[in-house]
Amino acid sequence: MRLQLSTWPEVADYLSTRRGVIIPIGSTEQHGPSGLIGTDAITAEVVSWRAGEVLDTLVAPTIAVGMAHHHMAFPGSMTLRPSTLIAVIRDTILALSSHGFTRFLFVNGHGGNIPSIQSAFYEAYEEMRVHHGDGAPDIACQLCSWFSSPAVEALAAEAFGDAEGSHATPSEVSVTWHAYPDQQRTPVLDPPVAPQGRFTDSRDFRRAFPDGRIGSNPALATPELGGRFVEVAVDYIATTYGDFLKG
């Protein structure tokens, strides 16, 4: 069940028995010569939509622009300031909580979002405390980055070894190709496996990693592997969500 494809009476009926919602969050940033700019948002929403079906849980619209300052030297990348992203997440929680939602599972597709997401949770909790005191709704928020699932990491190691890398990875590219098989790109990658390393700001990133990849060979991606990554990620999200509701 997707919020944007529902009517308000349908949401009201959902809230009569359930209080949880899954919120995909990603980023709009370069993913090397073969990765779609929307990769982090696409992967988060694809696994969230599937998890919503498995769990019979409402899925909110994707927060598609994240904190991606370090990619801004590549055309097409977009970013929010950390403070802006915190405000967007906090306001999303508060808006949904006003209707009766109390359990918020954020399924994340971008590592750069993690500090802002965690900070936003405390912004929301503090907003509730200040304005409602002991009468505040009993809300709880949890972060679940699909790519950090032990099963996802194990599958990536089995399929790609050290060529998985840490950005523009064949695992995330595989998921986008599974979701959009007509959007595959196969440019020549030189070198096939990109260098590893560190960076500071967006200019330093572009100097260190001219084609946008870090340690990865996305030419190893396949739509079939993307389907496997979705399934193991959904298993992880389902377990996380179940434990979250119990806790």
C-alpha positions as CSV (number, residue, x, y, z in Angstrom):
1,M,0.0,0.0,0.0
2,R,1.6,3.3,-1.1
3,L,0.5,6.5,0.5
4,Q,0.5,8.5,-2.8
5,L,-1.7,5.8,-4.5
6,S,-4.2,5.8,-1.6
7,T,-7.2,7.9,-0.8
8,W,-7.7,9.5,2.6
9,P,-10.5,7.1,3.6
10,E,-8.2,4.2,2.8
11,V,-5.5,5.7,5.1
12,A,-8.0,6.3,7.8
13,D,-9.1,2.6,7.5
14,Y,-5.4,1.5,7.7
15,L,-4.9,3.6,10.9
16,S,-7.9,1.9,12.5
17,T,-5.7,-1.2,13.0
18,R,-2.1,-0.2,12.3
19,R,0.3,2.6,13.2
20,G,3.5,1.9,11.3
21,V,4.8,3.4,8.1
22,I,7.9,2.8,6.0
23,I,9.6,5.9,4.6
24,P,12.2,5.4,1.8
25,I,15.0,7.9,1.7
26,G,17.8,8.2,-0.7
27,S,19.8,10.7,-2.7
28,T,20.0,12.3,-6.2
29,E,23.7,12.1,-7.1
30,Q,26.2,10.8,-9.6
31,H,26.9,7.1,-9.6
32,G,29.8,6.8,-12.0
33,P,29.5,6.5,-15.8
34,S,27.0,3.6,-15.7
35,G,25.0,4.3,-12.6
36,L,21.7,6.3,-12.6
37,I,21.8,9.6,-10.8
38,G,18.7,8.4,-8.9
39,T,20.3,5.1,-7.8
40,D,20.1,5.7,-4.0
41,A,16.4,6.8,-4.1
42,I,15.5,4.1,-6.6
43,T,17.0,1.3,-4.5
44,A,15.4,2.6,-1.3
45,E,12.0,2.8,-2.8
46,V,12.2,-0.5,-4.6
47,V,13.0,-2.5,-1.5
48,S,10.5,-0.4,0.5
49,W,7.7,-1.1,-1.9
50,R,8.4,-4.8,-1.8
51,A,8.7,-4.8,2.0
52,G,5.4,-3.0,2.2
53,E,3.8,-5.8,0.2
54,V,5.3,-8.5,2.3
55,L,4.4,-6.7,5.6
56,D,1.1,-5.3,4.5
57,T,2.5,-1.9,5.6
58,L,1.9,1.6,4.2
59,V,4.9,3.1,2.4
60,A,5.2,6.9,2.2
61,P,6.6,8.8,-0.8
62,T,10.4,8.6,-1.2
63,I,12.5,11.5,0.1
64,A,14.7,11.5,-3.0
65,V,17.2,14.3,-2.4
66,G,19.6,13.8,0.4
67,M,22.9,15.1,1.8
68,A,25.2,14.7,-1.1
69,H,27.5,17.7,-1.0
70,H,30.6,15.6,-1.9
71,H,29.1,14.7,-5.3
72,M,28.3,18.3,-6.4
73,A,31.3,18.5,-8.8
74,F,29.4,16.0,-11.1
75,P,26.6,17.4,-13.3
76,G,23.1,16.4,-12.2
77,S,23.9,15.8,-8.6
78,M,21.6,17.6,-6.1
79,T,22.0,18.1,-2.3
80,L,20.3,19.4,0.7
81,R,22.2,21.0,3.5
82,P,22.3,18.7,6.6
83,S,20.1,21.2,8.4
84,T,17.5,21.2,5.6
85,L,17.4,17.4,5.4
86,I,17.0,17.2,9.2
87,A,14.1,19.6,8.9
88,V,12.5,17.7,6.0
89,I,12.7,14.4,8.0
90,R,11.4,16.0,11.2
91,D,8.5,17.6,9.4
92,T,7.6,14.3,7.7
93,I,7.5,12.5,11.0
94,L,5.4,15.3,12.7
95,A,3.0,15.5,9.8
96,L,2.3,11.8,9.8
97,S,2.2,11.6,13.6
98,S,-0.6,14.2,13.5
99,H,-2.8,11.6,11.8
100,G,-2.0,8.8,14.2
101,F,1.1,7.2,12.9
102,T,3.5,6.3,15.7
103,R,6.2,3.9,14.2
104,F,8.4,5.3,11.5
105,L,10.9,3.0,9.7
106,F,13.2,4.9,7.4
107,V,14.7,2.6,4.7
108,N,17.8,4.4,3.6
109,G,19.8,4.1,0.4
110,H,22.6,6.6,1.0
111,G,25.4,6.5,3.6
112,G,25.7,10.3,3.6
113,N,22.2,10.6,5.0
114,I,22.8,8.7,8.1
115,P,24.0,11.5,10.5
116,S,21.1,13.7,9.4
117,I,18.5,11.0,9.8
118,Q,19.7,10.2,13.3
119,S,19.7,13.9,14.2
120,A,16.2,14.3,12.8
121,F,14.8,11.6,15.0
122,Y,15.9,13.5,18.1
123,E,14.6,16.8,16.6
124,A,11.2,15.1,16.3
125,Y,11.3,13.6,19.8
126,E,12.3,17.0,21.3
127,E,9.6,18.8,19.4
128,M,7.1,16.4,20.9
129,R,8.5,16.8,24.4
130,V,8.5,20.6,24.2
131,H,5.0,21.0,22.8
132,H,3.2,18.1,24.4
133,G,5.2,17.1,27.5
134,D,4.0,13.9,29.2
135,G,1.0,13.9,26.9
136,A,3.1,13.6,23.7
137,P,2.2,10.7,21.3
138,D,4.4,7.7,21.9
139,I,6.3,7.9,18.6
140,A,9.4,5.8,17.7
141,C,11.7,6.1,14.8
142,Q,14.3,3.6,13.4
143,L,16.8,3.7,10.6
144,C,17.4,0.7,8.3
145,S,20.0,1.1,5.6
146,W,19.3,-1.7,3.2
147,F,22.8,-2.0,1.9
148,S,24.2,-2.7,5.4
149,S,22.3,-5.9,5.9
150,P,24.7,-8.8,6.7
151,A,22.9,-10.9,4.0
152,V,23.3,-8.1,1.4
153,E,27.0,-7.7,2.3
154,A,27.5,-11.4,2.1
155,L,25.9,-11.6,-1.4
156,A,28.0,-8.7,-2.6
157,A,31.2,-10.3,-1.4
158,E,30.2,-13.6,-3.1
159,A,29.2,-12.0,-6.4
160,F,31.8,-9.2,-6.7
161,G,34.5,-9.6,-4.1
162,D,36.7,-6.6,-3.7
163,A,35.2,-5.0,-6.9
164,E,32.0,-4.1,-4.8
165,G,33.8,-1.0,-3.6
166,S,32.0,1.7,-1.7
167,H,30.4,4.0,-4.3
168,A,28.7,3.3,-7.6
169,T,28.8,-0.4,-6.5
170,P,27.6,-3.3,-8.7
171,S,25.1,-4.3,-6.0
172,E,23.2,-1.0,-6.1
173,V,23.5,-0.7,-9.9
174,S,22.1,-4.3,-10.1
175,V,19.1,-3.2,-8.1
176,T,18.4,-0.3,-10.4
177,W,18.8,-2.5,-13.5
178,H,16.4,-5.0,-11.9
179,A,13.8,-2.2,-11.4
180,Y,14.4,-0.5,-14.8
181,P,15.9,-3.1,-17.2
182,D,15.6,-0.7,-20.1
183,Q,18.0,1.8,-18.4
184,Q,21.2,-0.2,-18.5
185,R,24.4,1.5,-19.4
186,T,27.6,-0.3,-20.3
187,P,30.4,2.3,-21.0
188,V,34.1,1.2,-20.9
189,L,35.4,1.6,-17.4
190,D,39.1,2.5,-17.1
191,P,40.4,1.1,-14.9
192,P,37.7,-1.7,-14.5
193,V,38.0,-1.4,-10.7
194,A,38.2,2.2,-9.5
195,P,40.7,3.3,-6.9
196,Q,39.9,3.4,-3.2
197,G,40.7,6.4,-1.0
198,R,39.5,9.3,1.1
199,F,38.2,12.7,0.2
200,T,37.2,16.0,1.8
201,D,34.9,18.2,-0.2
202,S,33.3,17.9,-3.7
203,R,36.3,19.3,-5.5
204,D,38.6,16.8,-3.7
205,F,36.2,14.0,-4.6
206,R,36.3,14.8,-8.3
207,R,40.1,15.1,-8.3
208,A,40.6,11.7,-6.5
209,F,37.8,9.8,-8.4
210,P,37.5,11.4,-11.8
211,D,34.7,9.2,-13.1
212,G,32.8,9.1,-9.8
213,R,33.4,5.5,-8.7
214,I,35.2,4.5,-5.5
215,G,36.7,1.0,-5.5
216,S,33.9,-0.5,-7.6
217,N,33.4,-2.2,-10.9
218,P,29.7,-1.7,-11.8
219,A,30.2,-3.5,-15.1
220,L,29.7,-6.7,-13.0
221,A,26.1,-5.7,-12.3
222,T,23.2,-7.7,-13.7
223,P,19.4,-7.4,-13.3
224,E,19.2,-11.0,-12.1
225,L,21.6,-10.2,-9.2
226,G,19.5,-7.1,-8.5
227,G,16.5,-9.3,-7.9
228,R,18.5,-11.3,-5.4
229,F,19.6,-8.2,-3.6
230,V,16.1,-7.0,-3.4
231,E,14.9,-10.2,-1.8
232,V,17.6,-10.4,0.8
233,A,17.2,-6.7,1.6
234,V,13.4,-7.2,2.1
235,D,14.0,-10.1,4.4
236,Y,16.3,-7.8,6.5
237,I,13.7,-5.0,6.5
238,A,10.9,-7.4,7.5
239,T,12.9,-8.7,10.4
240,T,13.9,-5.2,11.5
241,Y,10.4,-3.9,11.2
242,G,9.0,-6.8,13.2
243,D,11.6,-6.3,16.0
244,F,10.9,-2.6,15.9
245,L,7.2,-3.0,16.5
246,K,7.8,-5.5,19.3
247,G,10.3,-3.2,20.9
